[in-house]
Every structure is written in C-alpha cells, then in structure tokens.
C-alpha cells in the first residue's frame, strides 16, 4: 500500500497521540494528584501517561545501566578493598609496627563497625533528606582521605581511632546503594542489578588481593603495609570526585535524559509501588517498621550473616596458619574471591530468571560454607590443602547479604519505614561484624576453632531464617489475594490505579492492597 506525505504525517500524528494522549489534558490531570514523592510532577505525568511500550523502556534502561551501574559496581569494590585492607596488611607488618597484642587485632577489626553503628541512623536520615548521590560521593572522598591517614598510625590507639572514623564514613554506602537501586530499576530488574554491584565484593577481593601482592614487592623507605593504605586511599579519593560529578540524584535532576525520557524512567518503576524518594518523616511508619515481623527477621538474617563476614577478617591469618608464606597467603586468597564473584553473579542471574526464588537461592548458598567450615575444623592439621578448599567454599556466603539488600529495596514501601528498616538491618549487620572477630581468640591461633564454629552456626541460622521470612511473605501474599476474591474487573482495575498512585503518595506496603512481596 502506498501512502502520500500527508497520509504518512497523519499516521505519525496518530501514533504520537497514542503515546502522549493530550499533553494539556494530561498535565491538568497530573496537577490534581497528591504527589509526595521527590519525582514530583514527573511522577504525576508518569501516572497519567499512556501505557509504556517495551522498546522505550528498554532504551531508557540501557542508558541508566550504562551511566549508573559502573559507578555502583566500582565504588562497592573499592569499599570492600578499603574495608578489608586491615586483613591484607596483617601479613605485611601492621601488627608489630602498631604494637598489637592479644585481642588488639580483633578489636582493630571490630571497632570499624562501632563507627559504622554510630553513623548508621544519622546517615540514613541524611540520605532521606538530601541528594543521595552527592552525599554518597562526598563520603567516598572522605573515606579515601581517612584511609590514607592509616599509614601514619604507630599504636593501637591511633589505628583504632582511624578505623572507627572509617566505619562512620562508609556506613551509608550500602543503604545508599539500596536507595539508588530502588529509584532507577523495576522490581524484576533490581535482583540482577543488585547482584551485579554486590558481586563486586568478590571483584574487590580479587583485585585487592592482586594489589596487595604487587604492593608486597615494594621495597621502599616505608613499611610495606603503609603503601597499601596510601595507594588505595588516593585511588578512592579520585573515584569519589568522579562519583560526585557524574551520578545523578534521581530522574528529576538527571542531565543525560530528555524530559520525555525522565517521565519514562519514572513510569518504569510505577509497578514497584515504592515511589522514588520522599523527604517526609512519618512517625506512624516508624512504629510500623519496628513492629513488622518481616522487618525484624530481615535484621536477624543480617546479623547471622555478618558474624561469618566478621570472622573472615581473619581469612588471611587462617590461611597463613596452614603454613604458607605472606606472599603465598595473598595469592591463595584469589580462589576465595573467584568463588564470591561466581556465586553472587550466578545467584543474581537465577533470581532474575526464576520468579519467587530469591530466598530459596539464599538458603542454597549457605550449603557450601557449611561444608567449608566442617572441612576447616575437622580435617587434620597436616591436610592443609583440604582445609584450604574449606576456606574457598566460604565464598558463597555473601549471597545471603545480597538477598537482604534486594528485599530491602523491593519489599518495603514508605520512605520513613524503609529508612528505619534499613537502619535496623545495618545495625544488626554491625553487631554481627563486631561479634564475629571476637570468637577468634589469639590463644587459639592459628586454628581458631571457636571462630570457625561461630561461622558454622551463622550459616545454619541464615539458611533457616531465610525460609522463615519466605513463609511470612507467602502467608501475607495469600491473605491479600484472598481479600480480592469476588471483586469485579472494574473494581480490580480501579484498585490497581489507586495502588500505583499510592506508591508515590508515601503509602507503606502494609496499606497498599495490591502490593505483593517478592519471594
């Protein structure tokens, strides 16, 4: 069929009308909505726009992936490298140079999380009220500067002080990244994207191990461990400046999307029913958060997972205790890092492909670490390679943390409730991280039997609590489905429209009838 120019123009005009409807009418309708979300009029326009087509959604998603994900991934890798730098430096002389004795090293590891704990709720409150990306970028710069000052330490007091302050400035990175993920990606996409940036824990471990190995060969005027902090700190400062300059705070302020693409970015996350971000403080949501059993169990999972994570600050000392040299120990950490990367990326891929599988995957990921701790404790001391394989099997435990962060983003609506829940989860994380190293007593070196047993208990409890939380979600979803029985199609359609709007009205998951919990 041949069309002349006028007919073609007419067809294109009709197509544009189908996408935009009437801009004036749409804007009038949008202006009448009670939007409490930071996206403001963008959210109103998104709610009153025509149905979003898949191609437009994919086009905007590609831009978001390319412009934001690399910053999340690399920053998370740097955070892990910097946070665990004490472990790398433990085999390069930081213990004798700072005159650490008895449990001093354990406390130097744990005190990081006292600072983390102190700054957690104030930091989350700041994230809710100020531009999230700019705040995170400034924190990255600060932690790089503080990391560099570690090289000046010569006593336990100095080292502990620097570690405490470092914990304070790193406290908001993970909850901040959870917030950023919820702003830009849909529920289904969040599992894979969260898995990607969290998997850079393993990438950070891998890269950090190689850096530590390379730095270990430096023969300079300073002790080797000091070069670790100076080099890592300077790299972090440079990256923090880039993060501050190039990562947007949300769809309303992004420079690399046009106005229509900004609306599409908000339209994409309507189905999340969590909005993007609200700066309101609602006291009722605080009560709801602290009395929600699902939130409480999330925190308990975070605690038991962190006990094992805190114990792994002794990973290098455990491997060295098998009879390896410092440089061999550094290299033998690489397979552990590789297991972490594969486990996290694999679990994220499975969670994004298999609906309602997150908590099952989290439970399965605890099985290799359970086997690993048994191998470390039960094999004979002379079987150092068998025990080393046990250490490498511990690498899938961070999947438990990955699942927690994903559920924080997808399963909690209401900005104040989400902030309180995030604070609770990360406070539990801090307590676990503080507790974990204390099970590793110097009198049990180099086998650390009690510490390995504590890690085993943490892995088992993580597996069980994942299934308890899943049961709570399933029961609540079934209860809500039952409440919809007998409703007409028109009633369900109106309830869905109201539910979408509630996502931008700062309504919590408890009071949104169409909200369903990801499993």
N, C-alpha and C positions, 0 to 999 in steps of 0.2 A: 504494500500500500504506500503510495506517495503522498507526502504532506508538504504543503507550501510553507513559507516562512511564518505567515500569520498563524497557521494551524499548529506549527511547532511551538511558537511562542505561547499560544493558548494552552497547549498541553503542559508546558513547563510551568505556566502560571497556576494551573490546577494542582500540579504536583506540589508546588510551594505552599499552596493553600492547605493542602492535606497535612503538610509538615507543621506549618506555623499557625494554622487557623487564622483568625483575625488578630493581628498584634494589638490593636487598640482594645478590642473586646477582651482579649486575654489579659492585658495589663490591668484593665479595670477589675476583672475578676481577681487577679493576683493581689491587687491593692487591698481587697477586702478580707484577705486571710490574716489570721493572727499568728504570724511567724515569730518565734522566739529564738530561732537559730541564727548563728553568725552569718550564714549564707544570705540571710535577709531576702531582698526582692528577687535574687536569683532562685531561691528555694520556692518562692511564690510562683514565679514564672514556670519553673520546672513542674510544679504540681498541676498547673493549668494548661500545660502544653500537650500537643498530640502525643500519642504513643511513640516512644523512641524506637527507631529502627536499628537493627543489629549492626549494620555497616557503620553508622555514625558512632554508635557506642564503641565498636572496635577501634575506630580511628582515634577517638579521644583517649581510649585506654592505652593505645600504643604510645601516645605522647606522654601520658602520665608514667607509664612503665619506664620509658627511656629517660625522662627528666628527673624522676624522684627515686626510683628503686636503687640505682647505683649509689646514691648518697646514703641511703639507709644501710645498704649492704656493707659498704666500705667503712662507714662510721662504726657499725656494730663489730666488724673485725678489729678495728683499731681499739675499741673499748675493751674487747676481750684480751688483746695483746697487752694493753697497758695495765689492765686489772690483774693479769696473771704474771706480770713482769717480775714480781717477787719470787715466783716459782722458778723462772729462768735464771734469775740472779743468785738463787740459793746454792747453785753448784759452781758459782764463779767468785765466791769470796765475800758476799754481803754479810753472812753470818759472823765470821770472825772480825771483819772490819767494823761492824757495829756492836761488837762485844755481846752478841746474843747468847744467852744461856738458858738451860732448862726449857720452859714453855714460852720463852720470849718470841721465838719464831712463830709459834701458833697464834700468839696474841697479835703479832705484827700482821698476820694474815687476817685474823678475825676483826681487828679494830677498823679496818676498811668499812665493814658493814655496820659498825656503830655510827660512823658518819653518814652512811647510806640511810640508816634507820632514822636518824635525827632529821635529815633533809627531805625524807620521802613525802610526807603530807604537805609541808610548806611548798615543796617543788611542784606537786600535783595541783595545788591550789593556784600557783602561778601559771601553770600550763593552761588551766581553765580560763584564766582572766586576761592573759596576754598572748601575743602572737607566738604560736607554738614553735615554728621553725626558727625564728630569730632567737628565742630563748634557748633552744637546744644548741644552736650554733655557738652562742656565747659560752655555754657550758663546755662545749668541746674545746674551745680555745683555752679556757681556764684550766681544764684538766691536763692539757698538754703542758702548760706552764708549770703547774704543780708537780707533774711527773718529772720534769727536768730538775726541780729542786731536790728530788730524792738523792741525786748524785752528791749533794753537799752533806748528807747525813753521816754521822760517825758514832751514833749511840742509839740505844733502843728508844729513848725518849724522842729524839729527833725523827727517827724512822716512823714511830707510831703516830706522831703528830701529822706528818705528811700523808701517811696512809689514811688517817681519819678525814682530813680535808679532801683528799682524792675521792673518798667514798661519798662525801657530800655533793661534789660537783658531778659525779657520774650517776647519782641517784635517779635523775629524771629521764635518763636516756631511754630505758625500756618502756616505761609508761608513756613517754612522749611518742615513741615509735608506734605503740598501740593506737594512740590517738590519731596519728598521721595515717595509719593504715585504714582506720575506720572512716576517715574523711574522704579518701580517694577511691577505694575499691569496694566492689559489691561483696556480699557475704560469701558467695561461692569463690570469688577471686581471692579473698583475704587469706584463705587457708594456704594457697600456693605462694602468695606474696610474703606472708609472714614466715612461711617455711624457708623461703629464699633468703630473706635478710637474717633470720635466726641461724640458718646454716652457716653463715659467715662467722659464727663462733668457731666452727671447725676450720674454716678457711683462715681465720685469725690465728688459731692454734698452730696450723700448718706453717703459715708464713712467719709467725712469731718464733717458732722452733728453728726455721732456717735462718732468720735474722740473728737469733741468739747464737746459733752455731757459727755463723760468719763473724759476728762481733767477738765471739770467743777466741778468735785467732788474732785479734788486735793486740799488738804489743806496744803500748803507748805509755805516757807518763802517768796515766790514771789507772786505777784498778779496772779490770775488765767489766765488772758489773755496773760501774758508773757510765761507761759508754752505752750500755743498754738503755739507761734512762735518758741520757742526753739525746741520743738518736731518735728514740721512739717519741719523746716529748716534742722535739722540733717538728717531726713529721705530723704529729697530731695538731699542732698549732696551725700549720699551713692548711691542713684539711678543714679545720674549724672555720677559718676565714672563708674558704670556698663554700662550705655548707651555709653559712650565714648569708652570703651573697646570692646564691642560686636556688635555694629550696624555698618554695612559696608557702605561706601560712595556710592557704585554703583557696577554694575556687574563686572567691570574690577578689583576691589580690594577685592571682597568677598572671604573669606577663605573656606567657607563650601560648595562651588560648584566647581566641577572639570571643566576643560576647555570646555568640550562639554556642560555641564550644563550652563556655563556662556553664551555661544552662544545662547542656548535655551532661557535663561532669556531675552536676547535682542530680539530674534525672536518673543517672546510673545507680545512685545509692539510695533512691527512694525506698526500694524494696527492703533495705536494711532495717528500716523503721527505727533508726537511731539518730537520724539527722547528721549534721557535720560537727557542729560545736555550739554550745550556748555558754554565755558568761554568767548566767544567773546562778545564785545559790538558793537551793530549796531545802529547808530543814526537814520537811517530810521525807524527802528522798534519802537523807542521812539515816533516819530511823528505818526506812525500808531496806537499805543496804545492810545495816548491822543485824537485822533480824531475818534476812533471807537465807535459808539453809543452803541454797545453791552457792551463794557467795561465800559462806563460811567454809564449805567443803573445798571450794577453789583455793582458798587460803591454806587449808591443811595440805592439799596436794603440793602447793608451792613450798611449804615448809619441809616436807619429807624429801622432795626432790633436791632442795637446796642443801640438806645435810650431806648428801652424796657429793654435790658440787663443791661444797666447802672442803670436804675430805680430799678432793682431787688437787687441792693446792699443794698436797704432799706427793703428787704423782711423780715428780722428778726425783724426790728423795726415796720413794718406794723403789723406783727402777734402779737408782744408784745403789740401793741396798742389796740388789740382786748380784752386785759385783762388777758393775760397769763403770768406766771412767766418766768424768764430766762431759766430754765431747760425745762419747758413745751414748750416754744418757739422753743428751739433747736430740740426737738423731733418732733414737728409739722411741721418742715421743711422736714421731711423724705418723706411724700407722694408727695411733690413737686418734690423731687429728683427721686422718682419712676416713676412719670409721664414723666419726662425728658428722663429717660433711655428707657422706653417702646416706647415713641413717636419717638425717634431717631433710635432705632433698627428697629422698625416697618416700618418707612419710608424708611430706607436703604434697608430693605428686599423687600419692594414693588417696589422701584426704580430699583433694580437689576433684579426683575422678570417681571416687566411690562415695555416694551420698551417705550421710549419717554414720561415718566410720571413724571420726576423729578420736573418740575416747577408746574405742577398741584398738586402734593403732597405737595410742599412747600406752595402753596396757601391754601389748605385744612387745613394744620397745624396751620394756623392763626385763624381759626374759634373758637376753644376752648379758646384761650387767649382773643379774642374779647368778648366772653360771660363772661369770668372771670373778666375782668376789669369792665364790666357793673354791675356784682353782687357786687363787692367790693364797687363801688361808689353809687349804687342805693339802696341797702338793708339798713334797719335801723341799727344804731349802736349796738342795743341790739341783733341783729341777727348775733352773732359773728361766729357761725358755718357755716352759709350760706355764709358769707363773706370769711371765711377761705377756703371753697370749691372754691370760686373765685380765691384765690391765687394759689391753687393747679392746677387749669385749665391753669394757665400761663405757665405750664411746657412744653408745646409743641412748644413754640416759638423758641427754638434753632434749630429746623428743618430748619428754614429759613437760618441760618448760615451754616448748614450742606450742603444745596443745593448750596450755593455760593461757598464754598470751592471745592465741587465736580466739578462745572462748570469751576472754575479757572484751574483745572488740565486737564480737558478733552477738553475744547473748545477754548484754546488759544495756538497756536504754535509759535515757535520762542522764544529763550531763553530771549533775551532782552525785547521783547514785553511782555512775561509772567511775567518777573520781574517788569516791570513798572506797568502792570495791577494789580499784586499782591500788589504792594506798594500803588496804588490808592485805592484798595478795603480796605486795612487795615488802611490807613489814614482816610477814611470815617468811618470805624469801630471805630477808636479812637475818632473822632469828636463826633460820636453818644454816645460813652461811657462817654465822658466828659460832653456832654449836658444833658444826661438822669438824673443824680443825681441833677442837678441844678433846675429841675422842682419840686423837693421835698424840700420845704422850711420849716424851723423849726417852723415858725408861724402857719403852717397847721398841725403840728403833733397832734395826731397820725394818722389822716385820710389821709393826703397828697392828697387831692382831685386833685390838678393841676398835680401832678406827675402821678396819675393813668390815667387822661385824656390824657397826653402826650404819655403814653404807648399805650393807645387805638388807638390814631392817627397813631402811628408807626406800629401797627399790621395791620391796614386797608391799609396803604400805601404799606406795604410789600406784601400783597395779590395782590393789583392792579399791582405793578411793576413787580411781577413775571410773570403775564400774558402779560405785555408789552414786557418783554425780550423774552418770548416764541414766541411771534408774530414776533419779529425781526429775531430770529433764523429760524423760519418756512419759512419766506419770502426769506431769503438768501439761504436756502437749496433748495427751489423750483427754484430759479433763477439758481443755479448751475446744478440742474437736467435738466432744460430746455436747458442749453448750451450743454449738452451731446446728445441731440436728433439728430438722423441721423448718429451718429458715428458707425462704424463697430465694430465687436467683437475684431478684431486685434487692432484697434485704442484704444478701451477701455482698453484692456489688457496692451498695452504699456503705456497708461496714468496711470494705476494703479501702474505699476512697477516704473514709474517715481515719482509718488506720495509717494510711500513707501520710495524711496531714499531721497526725499525732506525732509522727517521727520527727517533725520539725517544730512541734509545739512543746518539746522537752517533756513528753509523757514517758513514764517508765515502762519497762516490759511488763510489769505486773498489771497495769491498767490498759494495755493495748490488747484488745480481744483477739486480734488477728496475728499477734506476734507468736512466732514458733521458735523454739530453742534448737540450735544446731547441736547435733549429737556427735 
